[in-house]
Amino acid sequence: MTTCAFAWIAVLLLLPLVLIWNLTESKPTKVLRAHQRGHSWQTIAQRYKISPQTAGKWAKAENSDLGTPIWTANFSRLLSRRSLI
């Protein structure tokens, strides 16, 4: 019973934090994260109701702000695909 209670307490404490984090995240950050997960610019554009070019520009700008090279995500995705073959 105590394990179940601790699990519910953890959920009740973390759920508001996750919701606040998700609501305060900017669209460019969400676009960049979606692209890093492998979604196409067209899919991202439809989801956020923007043009594919805008999605690419936002991701590029957000990526330069974060200091992470965009090829890092693409290279790791390429390696993960090769390991599945």
MODELLER restraints for C-alpha pairs under 7 A, 6 or more apart:
rsr = mdl.restraints
at = mdl.atoms
rsr.add(forms.Gaussian(group=physical.xy_distance, feature=features.Distance(at['CA:28:A'], at['CA:58:A']), mean=5.03, stdev=0.5))
rsr.add(forms.Gaussian(group=physical.xy_distance, feature=features.Distance(at['CA:28:A'], at['CA:59:A']), mean=5.84, stdev=0.5))
rsr.add(forms.Gaussian(group=physical.xy_distance, feature=features.Distance(at['CA:28:A'], at['CA:62:A']), mean=6.13, stdev=0.5))
rsr.add(forms.Gaussian(group=physical.xy_distance, feature=features.Distance(at['CA:29:A'], at['CA:62:A']), mean=6.27, stdev=0.5))
rsr.add(forms.Gaussian(group=physical.xy_distance, feature=features.Distance(at['CA:31:A'], at['CA:44:A']), mean=6.58, stdev=0.5))
rsr.add(forms.Gaussian(group=physical.xy_distance, feature=features.Distance(at['CA:31:A'], at['CA:55:A']), mean=6.36, stdev=0.5))
rsr.add(forms.Gaussian(group=physical.xy_distance, feature=features.Distance(at['CA:31:A'], at['CA:59:A']), mean=5.98, stdev=0.5))
rsr.add(forms.Gaussian(group=physical.xy_distance, feature=features.Distance(at['CA:32:A'], at['CA:59:A']), mean=4.53, stdev=0.5))
rsr.add(forms.Gaussian(group=physical.xy_distance, feature=features.Distance(at['CA:32:A'], at['CA:62:A']), mean=6.95, stdev=0.5))
rsr.add(forms.Gaussian(group=physical.xy_distance, feature=features.Distance(at['CA:34:A'], at['CA:44:A']), mean=6.91, stdev=0.5))
rsr.add(forms.Gaussian(group=physical.xy_distance, feature=features.Distance(at['CA:36:A'], at['CA:73:A']), mean=5.67, stdev=0.5))
rsr.add(forms.Gaussian(group=physical.xy_distance, feature=features.Distance(at['CA:41:A'], at['CA:52:A']), mean=5.13, stdev=0.5))
rsr.add(forms.Gaussian(group=physical.xy_distance, feature=features.Distance(at['CA:41:A'], at['CA:55:A']), mean=6.45, stdev=0.5))
rsr.add(forms.Gaussian(group=physical.xy_distance, feature=features.Distance(at['CA:41:A'], at['CA:56:A']), mean=6.80, stdev=0.5))
rsr.add(forms.Gaussian(group=physical.xy_distance, feature=features.Distance(at['CA:42:A'], at['CA:52:A']), mean=5.42, stdev=0.5))
rsr.add(forms.Gaussian(group=physical.xy_distance, feature=features.Distance(at['CA:45:A'], at['CA:51:A']), mean=5.30, stdev=0.5))
rsr.add(forms.Gaussian(group=physical.xy_distance, feature=features.Distance(at['CA:45:A'], at['CA:52:A']), mean=5.05, stdev=0.5))
rsr.add(forms.Gaussian(group=physical.xy_distance, feature=features.Distance(at['CA:45:A'], at['CA:55:A']), mean=6.12, stdev=0.5))
rsr.add(forms.Gaussian(group=physical.xy_distance, feature=features.Distance(at['CA:63:A'], at['CA:69:A']), mean=6.79, stdev=0.5))
rsr.add(forms.Gaussian(group=physical.xy_distance, feature=features.Distance(at['CA:63:A'], at['CA:70:A']), mean=6.63, stdev=0.5))
